[in-house]
Amino acid sequence: MRKTKLYFLIFLLALSLALPTTLAQRKNSKAPVNKVAATATARGVETISASLLKSYLSFIASDEMEGRDTPSRGLDTAAKFIAMNLERWGFKPAGDEATYFQKIALRRDQLDPAKSSAEINGQKFNFGDDFLPNPVAGTLTGPLVFAGSGWVVKSKNIDSYQGVDVKGKIVVVVGQGFPKGITRADLTGTMGVDWSNPALYAQQHGAKGVLALPDATVTQNWEQQRQRALQPARASVEKFQAQNNNPPVTTVLLSTKMANALLAGEKYDAATLIARAQAAEQIPAFDLSANKNVNITVAVKPDHPMTQNIVAVWEGVDPILKNEYVALGAHYDHIGICAPGTADPICNGADDDGSGTTALLGMAEAISHAKQRPKRSVLVVWHCGEEKGLWGSRYFTDYPTIPLTQIVAQLNIDMIGRSKKDGDTDARNA
C-alpha cells in the first residue's frame, strides 16, 4: 500500500483543521488562552484528533477501496461510509430524492468485435488482426481524402488540410500521436482553434471518421493496441455528452495489410506515404479514387454505470441567514488500480484526496458537536470524478441541488497531507 508518511499526514490534518478554526477567532495576538479554548470547545473542535483522522483515512485509503476510481465499487463503498456518518451526525440529506447522493449517469461503450466488420473493394478484414477502432459506434462508407498527419499546428505552420474539404468524407492519415518533429510544447493557444489532432478536426468539420495508416510505432505495438482495444472504455457523463454539439467520430487503426488494400491503385501506395511521413515530408492532401469502395462497421455494447456526489446540509439557526450557505468541498475519488499485474497495483490516494476527504469528515463531525449552530447553513459536498476531469464539481454546478445564488462562499480542500520540505527551492512548490 502506498502510505507515504501516513502518520505525518494525519498530524498535518489535525493541525489544518484544529488550529485555523481556533486561532482565527482571536481579535488580537494577546487574547486570553482560556477564551480561545472556550471558543474551540463551543465549536466542537475538541472532537478532532489525530486518532480520529487516522481511523477515517485508514479506511478511505485502504486497499479495500481499490483506489476509489470513478466509477468503481470502492468509490461506492467510500460514499456509503461518508453518508453513514453524515446520518449519524444529524446532517440533512441534500442529494436526490431526500438522500445524500446526487446520482450521475455515466456511459461506457465496449467494443463488440463479433458485430464489427471491414471490407475494401470486396476484400474482408478481421477485427483485431487487421483493424482496431475506438469505441464509437458507426459505419464508415463514402468518399475518402488523404490528409498527411491529419494535424493542424499553427505555431509550426502545419495544416494537413490545405486545398481539401473533409465534410462528408472519410479522412485517411498516417500514424498516431504527434507528427514528426512536433512535441506537446508546440501546442500553443486554444485546442480546436490554434491546433487540432485528426479526430478533433474531423469532428469539427463534419468528416465521417478517420482511418489511420500504421507507422513503425503502430506496427511494433500492435498487440498492445489490440489488448487495449478489448479493455473497458473510459466512461463519460451522459449529460455532458448531450451538451456536445459535435459528437466524437469513429477512428480506425489499420494494419499494414489493410492499409495496402486501401491505397492500392492510388496516387501513392501506403508504404510511400508512411515513409514520407516518418521523414517529416509534407504530403499535399488528395482525394482517393471514387471507385474505392470502403465499408467499415464499428459496433459497441453500451454500459450505463452510475456514480455519485455526496451532498449534505447543516442547517443554520438564523431565520433569514440560514437560507445562505457556506460550502465546504473535497473530491473523494482517486485513480484506482493503476499498476495491474504488479506487487502493488493499487494507487490508494491517501493524500490525493484522502486527506481532503478526511478533513471534511472531521470538520463535519466537529460542526455536529458544536454547542451552537452557525447562523448560515453549511453545505458539504464530496465530489466524484475529479481525476476524470472535474466531473463531480462540474455536475454539481450544472445541476445544483442547492441554488448556487444562495452559496456565499466555498472552501475546497485538496491534497493537504504534505508540506514543503526544508531546503526545497523548486519554484513549483512555492
N, C-alpha and C positions, 0 to 999 in steps of 0.2 A: 504494500500500500504506500502511496506517495504522501507521507505525512511530514513534510519538511518543517522542522522546528515547530511541531504541533503545540507544545506547551508554551513556547514563546508567543505563538499566535493567540492562544487563549488569554495569556496575560495582557496582550495588547488590546484584545477585545474588551476585557474587563475595564481597562483604563479608558478606552474610547467611549464606552457607554456611561461609566460612572462619573468620571471627572468633569466632562463638559456640563452634564446635567446639574451637577452640584455647584461647580465654581462659577458658572455663568450667572448665578443668582446674586453674586456679590456686587454691591453697589460700589465698593472700593476695596483695595487690597488689605485694608485693616479690619474688614468685617469680622466679628467675633466667630470663633470656631464653632461654638455651640449653636449659633444661628444657622451656619452652613449645614451642620449636621441635622438640625431640625428640619430645614428645607428639604434635604435629601430624603429624610425619613418620610416626610409628608408626601413626597412624590414617588415613593416606592423604590428608590434607588437601592436601598439595602437588600432588595431581592436579587440583585445582580451580583454574582460571584464567579470566580474562576471555575469552581467545580460545576456550577450550573451550566456555564457556557461550554465547558468541556463535554458535559453529557450531551448537550444538543449537537455540538459539532461532530462528536464521535459517531453519532447516528447519521447525521446528514451526509457526512463524507465517508461513511463506511463502505466496504466492498459490496455489502448487500444492496446498496443503492445503485451499483453498477455505473457510476459516473454521471447519473442523472441526465442522460441525453434527452432531447425533445424530438419525438415522443419516446417514452420508454416506461417499463413497469417500475423502474427505480424512481423516476421522477414522480410517477403517480403515488408511489408509497410515501415519498417525502411530502407530497401535497396533503395526503391524508394525515400524516403526523402533525403537520403545521395546523391543519384545520381542527384536529382533535384538541390541540392545546388552546386554540382560539375559543372553541366552545367551552372548554373547561374554565377559561378565564372570564367568560361572560361577554365576549365581543359579539357584536351584531353582524350576522352574515350580510354581505353586500355584493354577492355574486349573482348568478342566475337563479331564478325560481326559489328565492329565500335560502340559498346555500352559500357556502364560502367559495364556490368555484365559478369562475367565469369561463365557460366552456369555449374552446376554439376548435373548429372543424378543420382538419388537415386533408390533403390529398397526396397520395403517394402511388405513382404508377409503376408497375413492374412489367418489364418486357415479357411478351408471350411468344417465345421462339416458334412454337408449333403453328401459330397463325400468322407469322411474319414470312414474307416471301420476296424474292427479287428476280427480275428477268430483263435481259437486254437482247433485243432482236431475236427472241425465241430461246435464248440460252438461259437456263435456270441456274440460280446460285443459292447456296445454303447459308442460313443464319449461323454465325459463329465462325465458320470456316472462311466464308467469302465476304461477309458484311457484318458490321456491328453498329447498330443505330443507337441514338439516345432514346430515352423512354418518352417520346412524344408521338402519339398515335397519328397516323396519316398515310396517304397514298401519294407517291410522287410519280407523276407522269406528265409529259408535255415537253416543250422546247427546253434546250439546255444551253448554258452560256459558261465558258471558261473565264475565270477571273483571278488568275495567278494565285497569290497567297490568300486573297479574299479580305485583306486588311486595308483599312484606311488609317493612316497616321500622319496628320497634317504637319506635325513638328519635323517630320522627315520627308515631307513632300511625297508620301506614298498614297496613291489612290488606285486600287486594283480595278476600278470600275469605269475608268475613262472610256467614253465612247460607246457604252452599252447600257441598256435598260434591263434590270433584272425582274421587273414586275411580271408576275405570272409565269416565271421561268424557274428551272432548277439550276442553282449555281454550283459549278464544279471548281474546287480549289485544290491546292497541294498542301498536304500535311496538316498537323495540328499545332497549336501553340503559336508563339511569335514567329514572324518571318525572319529569315536570315539577317543578322545584323541589328535586330530590334530587341530591346530589353524593356522591362517594365518601367524603367526610368524615363523612357521616351514617350510614355502615355500621359502626356500633359494635357491640361484642360479638362473638358467635360466629355464623359463617355457618351457615345452616340452622336456627338457633335464634332469634337476635335479628334476623336479616334473611335474606331469600331472594329470588332472582330467579325468573322464571316457570318456567324449565326445572328448577331445583333443587326448587321447591315441587311441581311435577308429579311429579318423580322420587320425592320423599319421601312423597307422599300417594297414590300409586297411579294417577295420571292416565295416560291412554293416550298423550298427546302434547300439543303446543302449536301453535296456529295464531296467527300474528301479523299483525294488520291494518297496512297501510302508513301511517305518518305522513308528514309532509312530508319529513323527512330520508331516510327509506327510499326514497320515490319519487324524490327528487333523485339518490340514489346507486345506483339500481337496476342500472345497467350495471356499476359497480364490484363490486357484490354478486354479480352473475352471474359475472363473471370470477373472483372469489374462490372461488365455489362449485365451479368447474371445476378449481381447483388441487388438488394432492395434499393430503390432510388431514393434520393433525398426528398423528404416531404416538403410541402409548401402549404401556406394558409389559403384555404379556398376563397375566402372573401377578398384577399389581396389579389388573387388571380382574376377575380371578377372586375377589379378596378383597372386591370391592364388592358389597354385598347389594342395592343399588338401582342397576341399570344405567341408563345415560342414556336419555332419551326422545327420540323424533323431534320435531323442531321445524321448522315450515314457515313461511316468509315469503310472504305473499300479495300479489299485485298488486292495484291498485285494482279492476280488472275482476273478479277472483276474490272480493275482499272484498265487493263489491256483491252478487254472487250468493249469498254465504254469509249475508248479513244481510237479503236480500230477504224482506219479509213479517214481519220480527221486530219486537220492541218498539221498537227504534231501528234506523235504517239505518246503514250503515258511515260515511257522511260525518258524521253527527251524533256518533257515538261517537268518531271521530277528532278532530273539532273540540273536543269537550268535554274529551277527554284532554289536548289541546295547551293548553287554557285552565286546566289543573290542576283541573278539576272532578272531584270524586269521583262515580263512577257505580256505584250498587249492582249487585252481581253478580246475574245472572239466567240461567235455563236457556233455551236456544233451543228452538224448536218441535220436538216429537217427529217431525214429518213431514219435517224437514230431513235429507236423505239424502246424507251425505258419504262418499266413498271415495277415500283418498289412499294410494298405494303408493310408498315410497321404497326404491329398490334400490341396493346398493353392490357394488363389486368389491373383495373383501378382498385385502390385500397383507400379507406376513409377513416384513419385513426383519429382519435380525439386527444387533446391536451387541455391544459387549464392554467389560468392565473388564479391566485388565491387573494380574495378581497374581503376585508372586514372593517368595521367601524366601531370606535369607542365614542359614544355619543357625549357631546359637551353638555354643560349644565345651564349655560345662559340661554334663555328662551329665544333670543334673536341670533346670537353668535354661534349657537350650535348648528345652524344651517350653513356655516362656513367650515371648511376642512383644512387641516394641516396634514399633508400626505407624506408618508414615510414608505420608501420602497427599496427593494433589492431583487435581483434575479436569483432564482434558486436552482437553475439548470447548470449543467456543465457539458462536457464533450463526450461523455460516455466511455465505451470500450474503445480506446484509442490505439492499442497495440495488440490486436488479436494474435494468438499463437505464441506470445512471449510469456515469460515467467511472471510479469507484472502488467497485465493487459488493461487494467482499469485506471483511467485518469480520475482521481477521486474529487478534485475540485475543493480542497479544504479552504483555500484562500479565494479562489475564483468560482463561485462566490459563496462558498460555505461560510466564510467569515461574515459577509453582509447578511446572509440568511439567518445566521445565529445571532448577530447583533440585533436584527429586527425582532426576533423571538424574545430576546432579553428585554428589549425596550417595551414590547407589547405586554410582557408579564409585569414589568415594573409599573406601567400605566394602570394595569388592572388592580394593583395593590396600593395605588396611591390613596391617601386618606381623603383627598378632594378631587373631584372630576375637573378637568380643564373647562374653560368657558367655551372654546371652539371644539368641534368634533375632530377626532384623529382618524384618518384613513390609512390603513396599512395594506400594501399590495406587494405580493411576491410574484414577480413576472417569470414566465417561462420563455424559452426560445431566444434568450439574449444572444447565445452563441450562434444562432442561425441567422442573425441579422435583426436583432431587436424586435422579434415578433411580438412578445408579450406586451411590452410598453407601447408599441405602435397600435396593437389591437385595443388596448385599454383606452388609448387616446382617440382612436377612430370610433370605438363603440363603448363609450364610458358607461359604467353602472352608477356613477355619481356625476352629476352635472359638472363639467370642467370649469364653468364660470364660478362655481362655489368653492373651488380649491384655491386657497390664498397663498400657499407655499408648499414646496415639495423638497424633501431631502432624499437623495438616492445614495445608497451605500454599496460600494463595490470594492472588493479586494483591500480590506483594511487590516489584513493579517500580517503585514510585513512593513518594515520601515527602512529608511535609507541607512546603509551601513557607514560606520566611521571611515573616512578616507575615500569615499566614493565621489569621484569627480566627473562622473558621466552626467552631461547636461540633461539627458533624458530623464534622469532620476531626481532632478532638482525639486 
